[in-house]
Amino acid sequence: MRATNREKDDIRAYVEDQAHEKVVHLEKSASEMVGPVRHDIWDVHCEGSRWWVVTNSTNLYDQRDFKSRDVVLTFHVGLMLRMSYLQEREVPVGPEKVDLLPGTWRRWEQAFEAYDSGDEAENFQAVGVRLRECLVSFIGEACSDHLVPAGKERPKNADFRAWSELLANYLAAGASTAKLRSYLKKISVETWEYVNWLTHAKSAVRLDAEIGLKAVEHLLGVFTAARLRLARSVRRCEECESYNVVAGVCSHCGWTDETYEPPEYVPLSEEERQRRLAAPCTPSSDISTFMTPDDLRRSAAMKARAVSGPSEEDHEQPSAANNDSSQMDQ
C-alpha cells in the first residue's frame, strides 16, 4: 500500500525506540476501518526481529506471537477498547486537585465499581446511591460555616442544594462572575435531581448510570476549577487592562500599582547556607548531552506522532512511493 515519507519516518522512529533495533525494511500492508477509527498495519523488519505495528493508538507486536495481520488487528482493537474502558474509570484530574476532595473522588470511584458489578436495574440504582453519597461528601469537604451569611440559618449537613448554592455564591461572587455563579447553581440542582432519580429508577439501564457518573464528574471538575480560579486571582493594569503586571509594574504601558508590596526577603542563615552547599552538585562541564528547547519540542512531537499514529492529512498527501520502493525492496 502507498504511504507518505512522514508516515514511514514516524513508524521507523517508533519501532527503533521501542524495539531498540535498527529498522531495515518497512511497508504498510493493510489499512482497515473499525467503527469510526482507521487502523494501519505495518510489516516492519529489524536487524534481528520482525514486527507488526498497528496504529490508533500505535503499538507493536512480535510476529513470532502473531502470525496473521488479521489476528493482530483483532487483538489490537480489543486491547485498545479495554485501555479506553480503564481510562474512563480513572479520576480525571491531577493529584494536586484530587487532594482538595479526597473523600469525594474516592466515592466517585466506588460508584464506578457499582457500575461494573452487574447488568440489572438494581446495579444501576446502586450507582445512584454511591453518587448521592459522593455529592454529600463533596459539600462536607468543600463547605464550612463561614459560607453562611450573617443572620441566616445554617443548612442541614446533607442539604446539598442549599450548601451548593452558598458555595457558588462564595466561589463566584460579584457581577463579573455572574454567569459562572449561575452555571454552578444550575448544574448543582440538575445533577442532584438526576442522581436522586437514578437511585429510585426501577427501569434504569446502563446508559442512565453512565450519564450520572459523567454528570457528577463534570460537577466536581467545574467546582474544583472555580475554587482554583478564586485562589489564583491575577492583578490587572488599571490603564490598559493588561494582565502582564510584574512586581507592580505593567510591562505593556508602564503603569505602577501603588498598592504593591514586594515580598519580604528572608536571608539564609549560615547553617542553612552550609547545608545547601553540602549537597552534591554537577558542574555544567560534566553534562555530556545538551538539548535545546527546540530539540525537546521536536523530540516530543515525534513521539506524539508515533504514539497517536499518522493524521488524516497524511493519508491525503500524495505518496512518494516511487522514491522509496527501491529502498523497501532492499
N, C-alpha and C positions, 0 to 999 in steps of 0.2 A: 504494500500500500504506500501511497505517497505520504511524505512527511516533510515538514519545513526544517530548515537548518536549526532554528531555535528549539524546536521540539527535540531534535536529536541531541543537541548540546545539553538541554535540561535533563534528559534521561541518562545520558552518559555521565554527567556530573553527579546525579543522584546515585547511580549504581556504584560508581567508583568510591563515593563517600560511604555507602552502606556496606558494600562487599569488600572494600579495601583491596581491590584488584583493578588492573587496567582493562578497560573495555577494548576489545579488538574488532568487534563487529556488532551491529545492532540494526534491527529493522522492525517497522510497525507491521505486525502480522494480522491484526484484526481490529475492528472498531465496532462497538455494539451499544445500542441504546437499551438501558434497563430502566423502565419508567421514564422519568424526566432527565436522567443522568446518562451522559455518554462515557463509556469506558474504553480507552485504547489499550490494546495488549501488544507488548513489545517482546520480541525474542532477542535477548542480549547475550553475547558470548564474551566471556572474560578469559584471561590467560589460563586459568585453571578451573573454571566453572561456567555454568550456563544458567540463565535466569529468565523467568517470566516477570515482566513489570506491568502492572495494571494501574491505570490512572483513576483519579477522582474517588477517593483520595489515593495518592500514589503509594504503592507498596510492592515489594519484590518477593518472589517465591522461587525456591530452588527447583529446577526441572527434574532433579532426581526424585523429588517428592510429588511433583505434579507433572505427569507425562503429557496431558492434554490441555490445550488452552481453554477449552470449554469447561473442563473441570476446575481450572484455576480461576476462571471468571465467576463461576458459581460460588466457589469458596470465598472469593474476594467480596462479592456483593453481600453474602451472608455476614461476613466479618465486619464490613462497614456498617451494616444495619445494626448489629449488636453494639458496636462502638458508639453509634449515634444514640442508641437507646440508653446506654450507660451515661453518656454525657448529659442527657436531659435530666438525669437524676442527681447531678452534682449541684451543689449550691452555686448559683450563678453570679456571685460577687466574690471579690478578693478577700483574703483572710482578715485584712485590717477592717473591712466593712462587716464581715461576719462577727467580729469581736464586739460590734456595737449591739448586736442582738443574738447572742449565742443560743439561748434557750428557744427563741422563736425559730431560728433556722433549723435547730435540731428537730423540732416538732414538724416542720415542713418536710424534712427528710423522712420522718416517721409516717407522714401522710402518703408519701410515695411507696413506702413499704406496704401500707394497706392497699394501695392501688394495685400492687403486684400480687396480692395474696389470693386472688380468686377472680371469677368471672360472673358472679351473681350480683344482683342489686344490693344485697346486704354488704358486700365488699365495697361497693361504691359509696354506699351510705356511710360506711366506716371512714372513708376518705373525708367526707364532710365533717364527721366528728373530730378527726385529727386536725383538720383545717380550722375548725372553730376554736379548738384548744390553742392552735398556733396564733390566731388573732388575739385571743385573750392574753396569751403570753406576751404578745407584742406590746399591748398597752401597758402591761405590767412592767416591762423593761424600759419602754420609751417615755412613759408619763410619770409625773410626780405632782405633789400638791401645789407646787409653785405655778402650775398652769391654770389653776382655778382662780378666777378674778375675785377680788375682794368683795365680800358681801354675797357671793354666790355659794350655793350648796355644793359640796363635793359629791361627784357622781359615785355610784357603787363601783366596786373594784372590777366587776365583769361587764360594766356598761360600755361596750366597745364603741357604740355610736357617739355617746357623749364625750368620751375621752379622745376619740379620734378627731372630733371637731375642735376640742381645746388644743390638741397638738397641732392641727393645721393652722389655727389662729396664731400659735406661737412661732411655728417654723416659717410662715409666710405672712407676717404682719405688715401692714402698710398698703398704700394704694398701688405701689409699683409691683406688688406680687399678688394682686387681687385674683388674677386668672389662675395662678398656681394654687392659691388658697382654695378657690372654688373647686379646682380639679381634685385636690386631695380629699376634700369633703365628699365629693360625688363618688369617687371610686371607693371610698370607705363604706358608704351606705350601700352601694350596689354589690360590692364584694361580700359584705356581711350578710345581706339578704340572700345572695346566691348560695353561700355556704350553708346557711340555715335551711334553705330549700333542699339542697342536696342531702343534708342529714336526714330528712324525713321523706325523701323521694323514693317510694316503693317501686317505681318503674325506672329508676336511674340506670343508665347504660355507661359503658366505659368512657365514652367521649364526654359525658356530663362530668365525671370525676376529673378527667384531664383538663377540662375548661376551668374547674375550680382550682386545681393546682396552679395553672398558669395565672389565674386572676390574683391569687394570693401572692404568688411570686412577684408579679408586677407591682402590687400594692407595697410590698416590703421594699422593693427596689426604689420606687419613687419616693417613699418617705425617707429612706436612707440618703438618697441624693439630696432631698430638701434639707435634711439635717446637716450634711456636709457643706451645702451651699451657704447655710446660715453661719457656719463656723469659719468659712473662708471668705469673709467679706473683703472686697478689694477697694482701695482708695481710688477715687476718680478725680481728674483735674477739673476744677471749677470753671476754668476758662474755655478749654477746647473739648472737654469731656473725654479726654484720652485716659485709658487705663494704665498707660506707661508712666507711672509715677514711682520714682525710685528715690528713697531717702528723703521724701518730702518735696522733691522737685520733679516737675513734669518734663520728660525728655523731649517732648514734642514742641511745647511753646515756652518752656522755662518758668511756668507758674510755680510759686512756692507755697507750700502748705504751712501756714504759721503755727498750726497746732501740732505739727510733727515733733515727736520726741525721739531722738536716737536711742537705740538700746544701750543699756548700761554695760560698759566694758568691765569685765571681771578679770583682772590679771591672774596668770597662773602662779600658784605657789611654787616655791623651789622644789618641794617634794614631788608635786605633780609634774613639773618640768623634767626632773630626773627620771621619773617613772616612764614618761613617754620616750625620752631619749634612750632608755634602756631597751626598748623594743627593737627587734631586728628590722633593718630596712634594706631595700635593694637599690643600689646606685643605678642611675639611668644607663651608665655604660655597660651594665651587666645584662640589660634587656636585649636579647638576641633577635627578637622578632618585633618589628614595628608595623602597626596597622593604622592608617589614616581613617578618619570618619567616612570618607568616600569608599575606601576599601571595605569597611564594615558594612556600609549600605549596599554595595554591590553583592557582597557575600550573602547578606540576609535576603536580598531579592532573589538570588539564585536558588537558595534553599527553599524559599517560599514557593517559587515556581515548581521546584522539584517535588515538593510535598503536595501541592494543590493540583498539579498536572497542567498541561497546556491550556491556554484560554481559547475561547471560541474564535477570537481574532486569528489565532494561529492556524485554525482549520480553514479560514477563508483566504489566507495568504497564498499566493502562487507557490507551488512547490519547486524546489531546486533539486528534484530527484535525479536529473541527468548529471548534476555536478557531483553527487555522492554515490551514484550507482557503482562507479568503478571502485570506490573505497569499500563499499559494502560487500563487493564480490571478492575482495582480497582475503 
